[in-house]
Amino acid sequence: MMEPVAAPTGPNSGRGAVSPSTGHCARHGALRRSWVALVVLVALVAVGAAGALPGVQAQAPGGAVHVIEITGPIDQGLPPYVERALAEAADADAAAVMLAVDTPGGLLNAALQTQSALTDTPLRTVGYVEGQALSAGALLTIATDEIYLTPASTLGAATPVRGSGEPADEKTVSAVRATFRATAQATGRDPAVAEAMVDPAVTVDGLVGAGELLTLDPREAQARDYAADIVPDRAAALAAAGLADAEVVETGVSPAESTAQLLTHPVLAWGLVIVALLLLITDLSAGGVGAGAGVAAVLFAVFLWAHAVTGLAGWADIALVVAGLALIAAELLVFPGTGLPGVAGLVAVLGGLFMAQLGRELVTTEQLVQAGFGVAATLAAVLVGLVAAVRMLSRRGPPSALALTARLDGRTAAVARGGGWLRWFGGRDLVLPDDEPAADTPAGRPGAHPAAGDTAPATPSGAGPRGAASPVDEAEPPPASLAGAAGVALSALRPAGVADIDGERVDVVADGEFIPAGAPIRVLRDEGYRRVVRRTHPSPTDPPAAGDDNGSRPPRPAGDT
């Protein structure tokens, strides 16, 4: 970095001037605050998602029967509810767990997760069907150790279907049939009967023929050992199971599980992602980490928390999303215009969200298509929204963290065209040095630069934030600025690199073009710790790169922007 130059004195060193050391400290402080805020936001995403991991459950009275209600369509909120209820029953040393089932079925992924929890528990499980246990509900009922049916109940009809109601592909049917067979074998029941509930091609002598899907009534179920007894109500089922004297503990759905169930709906989930990405990118591209990025971090944390609670998202998905957000922030705050970190970050975020939508069990073709459509819709919405948002910001020129930092450094905040990939979206809120006024000010129009040696007029009190000129000699940039200085690129600028300016190594970034090492350059403006440079072509009239005989910096040509 360049060594600090002594603060100027004279008529142009009034209250608007800021010493180089003060500006240097201000830049350091602003940069530290931005990174601290970014770290806090990323940690919020990770901690919010980590809060969904299973923890220590509350204990209930020992020796009781814990009842788990499975009513209505099965959705992604069921697995965490059943897993929590089983954990509480195990911690309380429950005598048994009763699964009270009355469902037409539902999501296959949710049923598979719940079935795994039921078959893995060491507790005694009792299935009680008081209406219907069809499709996914049949699988959960078969996963219990003993089954009791009411006289009007049914069990079976479990062939998988798409969301449109059409039968699923053969691959999915085969996988589900194998799951039913394995579950029936694990609980000591005839596997052929379970397979016939899934695949019409399976026949069972005296029960179902080819081309028919099996649904058992109570008598058929009892005859095939798929029902221990037929009972009139739940109390009779407990008595038949030898649990008439046991205390009954009803385990309901918690508010967190209900909320997570709502937030994992595809439309609402992808809506959260779209809003979060728009807020994050527009806030960071405006020059800092502010309220928009904070709200975006909260939305991402809510999304990941809901999908972790429901068992869809794992640590790998969460890590991928957090890494992607860090890459997007690096693109906008550390390596602006590079492109690669931003693209990689967006791919990582969408990839992590895509995997979180799929879950960790059997993935069907329909789920792949649905998740893929969600990613495509999110990307399209983000691009369209980003174009609109950045164009609006470029017209309005709102204050940002970068603009506030610029004022601390004694520079003027103005709206200018952005560099690198942000040009695709129409503009970016940038900061121009005092000796480089905005294009919409009189001094910024072609031919309006004062000649070398002239003094720019002082800014009137109360001038607006755009187009104001600083009371600084136009021919001599302020001490903290290198605008107008010439030098040589020490490394290739693609676009960032290092250059020799006045005999010092300075971090620079090319203004939208590749500059090879050894090429002559000139500083256009300052952006934080880096200088934006443009390649110049040597000629007999070019000023020396290191200054004139007395070591002063050459004046900037009037037409150079």
N, C-alpha and C positions, 0 to 999 in steps of 0.2 A: 504494500500500500504506500501511497505518497506520504512523505513527512508533512506534518502540519506547517502551514505558513503563518507568519505573524499576522494578527488581525489588522485590517486597514484602519487608517486614521484619516481625519479630514472631514470635509463637508458631507461626504456620502456614507459616513459611519454612524448614523443616528440610531434611533431606538429600534429601527427595523433590522439592523444588522445583528448577526449572531456569530460568536467566535467559533473558529473551527473546532476547538476542543469541546465546546458546548454542543455543536451539531454532531460531532463524532459520538459523544456520550448519548445524545438523544437517539441517534440511529441505533446504537448498541441497545439502549433500553427498549426501544420500540420492537427491535428484532427479538429480544429476549421475551418480551411480553407476548408477542405473536406466537412464538414457539411454545411458551408455557401454556397459553390458551389452547393451542392445537393438541398438546399432549393431554391436557385435561379432557378435551372433547373425545379423543380416541379412547382414553381410559374409561370414559363414561359409556361408550359403546360396548367395550369388552366387559366391564363390570355389570352393566345392565343385562347383557346376555348371560353372563356367568351366574347371575342371581337366580336363573331358572334351573340350575342344576339341583338334583335331589339333595336334600339335607336331612337333618334329624327331624323326625316326625313326632307329633304329639302322641302321648300314650293314652290308651283307653283302658277301662277295667278288664282285668284278666278273666279268662274262662267264659267270655261272652261270645255270642254269634254276631259277627259284623255283616250287615246287609249292604250290598252294592246294587243300586238301582240302574238298570240299563233299559231305558224306555225311549221310544221315538227313534228317528233315524240316527244311525251311528256316524259320528263325524270325528274330526281330529282332536276334539276335546276329550274323548273317552279314554285314550291310553293313559294320560297323566293322572286322571281321576282314579282309574282302577289301580294303577301302580302305587299311588299314594295310599289308597284304602288298604291294599294288601300290606304295605309297609307298616301302617298303623296297627293293623291286626297282628302282624308278626311281633311288633314291639310290645304289644299288650298281652302276648301269649294267648291269643283267642282260641276258643275251642274249635271254631269253624268259620268259614266265610260263605255266605249265601249270595248267589248271583240271581237277582230277581229280574227276569228277562221278559220284555214285551216289545219287540222291535221288528220292523219289516226288513231290516238290513241297513246297509250304508257303505261307507268308504272301505275298500278292501285293505288299504294300507293301515288304517286305524284298527281294523279287526285283527290283522296279523300281529301288530304290536301288542294288543290286548291279549291275544291268544298266547303269545310268548310269556307274558307276565303270569298268566294263570297256570300254565304248565310248569313254570319254573318255581312257583311258590311251594314251600314245604307244608303249608297249611292244608287242612282238609277243606275241600270246596264242594258246595252243594248247589246244583242248578235247579231253579224253580221257574217254570214257564207258566205265566198266568194269562197268556193271550197267544201270541205268535212268536216263534223264534225262527225267522226265515233268513236265508242268505247269510250275511255276516253274523247274525244273531245265532244261527244254527251252529256255526263254528265255535263260538264262545260257549254255548251250552254243552257241546260235546267235549270241550276242554275241561269240564268239571268232573269230579270223582263220581258223583251220583246225581241223577236227574229225577225231578218230580214234575208231573204235568197235571194241569187242571183238565176237567172233562172236555172243554171246548178248545183246547190249545192245539197248535200244529208245530211241526218241526221239520225243516228241510228246505227245498227249493233254493239251492245255493249256487246256481250257475252264475258266473260273473258276467256282467253286462257293462256296456259303455254308458256314458252320460246321456246319450240319445235313446237308450233303451235297447239298442241292438246287442246281440251276443258278442262277447269279447273274442279276441283272436285265439287260435289254438294254443299258442305258447302260454298265454295267461290261464286258460282253462286247465291245461296240463299241470301248471304249477299249483293252482288252487286245489285241484283234485289230489295231488300228492300231499298237500298240507292237511286236507281232511282225512286222508288215509292214515298219515302218521299220527294225527291227534287221536283218532279212534283207537289205534293200536296202543298208544300210550295210556289210554284210560280203560283198556280191556274190552273194547267193543268190536263188532264185526266191521272191518275196514271197507268191505264191498258195499255195505249200506251207506256209509259216509260218501264213498265215491259216486254212488248213484244219485246222491243229492246234488252233485256238481255237474256230472257229465251224462247227458241222455243216452250216450252210447253204452253205458254200463248197465248190465241186467242183473237182477237178483231173483232167483227162482221163487215163485209164489208171492212176489211182492211188487216188482216192476219189470216191464218188458223193454225191448230196444226202442229208442226214440222217445221214451217217457222220462220226465224228470221226477224224482222221488220226493214226496212230501208225506211224512208220517203223521197219522192221527194217534191219540193216546194208546189205543189198543194195539195198533201195529208197533208202536214204539216199545211198549211193555213186552210184547212177544219177542222182539229182537234185542232185548236187553238195552234199549235206548231210553228206558224209563224204569226207575226202581218201583214206582207206585203211581197211582192216579189219585189225586187228593183234591178236596174242594177249595182249600184256601192255604194261605201261607202258614198259619198256625198248625194245620194238619200236616203240612210238609215238614215242619220242624219236629213235630211229634213222631212222624214216621222215620225221621233221621235220628231219633234218640236225643233230640236237643230241646224237648218241651220245657225243661226247667232252666235252660240257659238264658242269661240276660241278652236282650236284643239291642244292638247298637246300630243305629242308622247312620250311614256315612254319606253325607251329601256332597254336592259339587261346590268347591270353594269359589269365592269371587274372582280370584286370580285365574282359575281354570276356565271360568265362564268368559272372562275378558280375553284370555288367550284363544279360546275357541272362536270368538268373534273376529279377532285380529288376523287369524290365519285364513279367513275367507279370501280367495284369490283376488277378487276385485279390490277389497279394502287393503290387502297386503301390498299389492303392486301400486296402489294409490299412494300409500305411505312412502314407498321407494321413490316414485316420481317426484313428489314434493320435496323429499329430503335431498335428492341429487340436484334439483334446480336451486334450492336454497344454498347448498354447499358451494356449488361451482360459481354462482353469481356473487356470493359473498367473498370468496377467496379471490376471484378475478377482479373485484373492486379494490383489492389492495391490502386486505388484512383478515383477521379472524374476529368476527363480530357476532351480533345476535342471530343472523341468518345461519351461520355455521353451527351455533349452539343449538338452535331448533332442529337443524338437520341431524346433529348427533343424537338428540333425544329421539327423533323419529326412527333412526337406524337402530338405536338401542331397544325401542319398543318392538320393532319388527323382529329382531333377533331374539329378544326375550320371549315373545309369543311363540315363535317357532321352536325355541329350546324347551319351553314348558310343555308343548304338545309332542315333543320327541322328534320333530322334523329336523331341526338343526343340531349339528354336533360341533365339537371344538374346531374341526377342520374348516367348516363353513364359516364360523365366526372369525377365525384367524384370517381367512381369505378376504372377507369383507373389510376387516380392520386394515390389513396390508394394502388393499386397494384404495381405501380412503387416504392412507398416508402417502401413497404414490400420487394421487390427484393433488393433495396439498403441496407436495414437493414440486410438482409441475408448475403450479400457480404461484408459489411463494419463493422457491429456490432456483428452479431451472426454467423460467418462463420462455416459451417459444421453442423448447426442445421437442416436445411432442410425444416422445417415447414414454416417459413416466406417466403422462396423463392418459394415453391410450391403454397402457398396461394396467393402470389403476382402474379405469372404467371396466375393462374386461374382467379384472379380478373381482370387483364389486358385483357385477352382474353374474359372474360364474358362481360366486358364493351364495347369492340370493337364489339362483337357479337350483343349486343343490339343496338349499334349505327348503325349497318348495317340494322337492321330490321325496324327502324322508330317507329312512335307512332300511326299509323293508323292501318287499317286492315292488318294482317300478313297472307300471303298465305303459303301453304305448300311448294311451289317452293322457296319462300324467305327463309323459314327455312332451306331447304336443301342447298341452295346457301350459306347462312351465315355459316351453319355448315361445309360445305366443305371448306370455307375460313379459319375457325378456325383450322380445321385439317391440312390443307396445311401449314398454318403459323407455327403451333407447330412442324410439321415434318421438315420444312425448318430451323427453329431455332435450333432444336436439331442437325441436320446434320451440319449446319454451325458452331454451337458452338463447336462440336467435332473437326472440322477442324481448327477453329481459336485458340482454347486453345492448341491443339497439336503444332501448328505453334509457338505460343508464348512460349511454354515450350522449344522448340528447340532453338529459337532465344534469349530468355531472354532479351526482350527490357527494357529500363529504364521505370520506372513508378513512380507515386507519392510516393508509398511505398518505392521503392528503394532510391529515393532522400531523403526521411525522414531518412532512415537507414544510409545514409552517414553522415547526420547531427548528428546522434546519435553516430557516430564513429564505425558503424558496416559495414559489407561487404554485398553488394547485390549479391545474387546468385539465381539460379533457382533450386527449389526443388519440390518434389511431394506435392501436396496439400492435405488437410485433408477434411473429411466429404464427402458430395455429389459431390464436385468438382473432386474427384478421378475418378468418372465415366467418365469424359471427358479427362483424361490422364495427368493432371498436373496443376500447378499453380505457378505464379511468387511469390516466398516467399523471406523473408530476413533471412539469417542465422547469428547468432552472430559471432564475430571475432574468438572465440574459437571453433566454429563448422564450418569448411570450407566445401565448396561444394564438392559433390561426385566426380566431374571430375577434382579435383586438387590433386596433390600428397599427400597433407596432409589429404585429404578426403578418400583415399583408405584404405581398411581394413589393419590394422597393421601399418599404417603410422603415427599414433598419437605419438607425442613425449612423453617420459616418464615423470612422475611427477617430477617437479623441473627443467626440461629442458626449454629452451627458444625457441619460434618459430622464424625462420629467418625473418628478416625485409623484407617488401614488396619493391621490386625495384621501383624506380620512373618510372611512365608511365605504370605500370602493368595494364592489362585489368580488366574489371569489374567482370569477372567471374574467380573464383578460386584463387583470391588474398588472402593471409593470412596477418593478422594484426600483428604488432610487439608487441604482448602481451604474457605474460607468460602463457603457455597452462595449467599449473596446477592451476593457480589462475585466474578465470574469471575477466573481467573488472568490475569496481565498479557498473556500471549500470546494470550488468547482474547477473542473478541467476542461470545460466546454471551449472548443476552438483550438486546443493544443494538438500538435502533430506528434506522431511517433511511428513505431515499427512493430508489427505483429511478431511476437516471439514464438507463438504456436499457431497452428491452424485454428481459425475461429469458426466453429460449427454449431451454434453461433458463438458459444462462450469460449474464452481462452485468456491468454496473458499477453500483454504488450509492453514495450519499453516506451515510456513517455517522460521526457526530461530526465533521462537516466535512471528512472525508477521503474520497477516491475509493478504493473497495475492490472487488476482484473477488469476485463472488458467483455462486451458482447456485441456481435456484429448486428447491424441494422438490416436484417432480412436477407443477407446474402453470404455465401461462403467466402472467407478471406484466407488465402494461404499464408503460411509462415514467411516472414521476410517482406511482406507487402507493406507499403506506406499507408498510414491511416490517419484520420483526424477525429477527435472527440466531438460528437454532436450534442450530447447532453449527459447528465448524471442521473442514475437510478440507484439510490442507496449506495452500496459499496462498489458497484460496477459502473463502468462508463459505456455508453452506447456509441459505437464508432462506425465510420464508413471508410471504405477504401478510397485512397486518392492515387492519382497517377503522377509520377515524378515528371517535372518539367523545369526548365531554367528559372521560371518565375516562382516555383514553390518555396515557401519559407523553410528554414532549417528545422529539423524535427526536435532539436534539443534547445531551441531558443537562440537569441542573437548574442552579440559579443558580451553584453553586460548581464547575460543570464536571464533576461526578462522573457516571458512567454509571448510568442507572436500573436498579434491581434487576429481575431477570426474574420474571414472575409464576410462582407455584408450580405451576400446572397446565400451563404451556406446555412442549411437547415438541418 
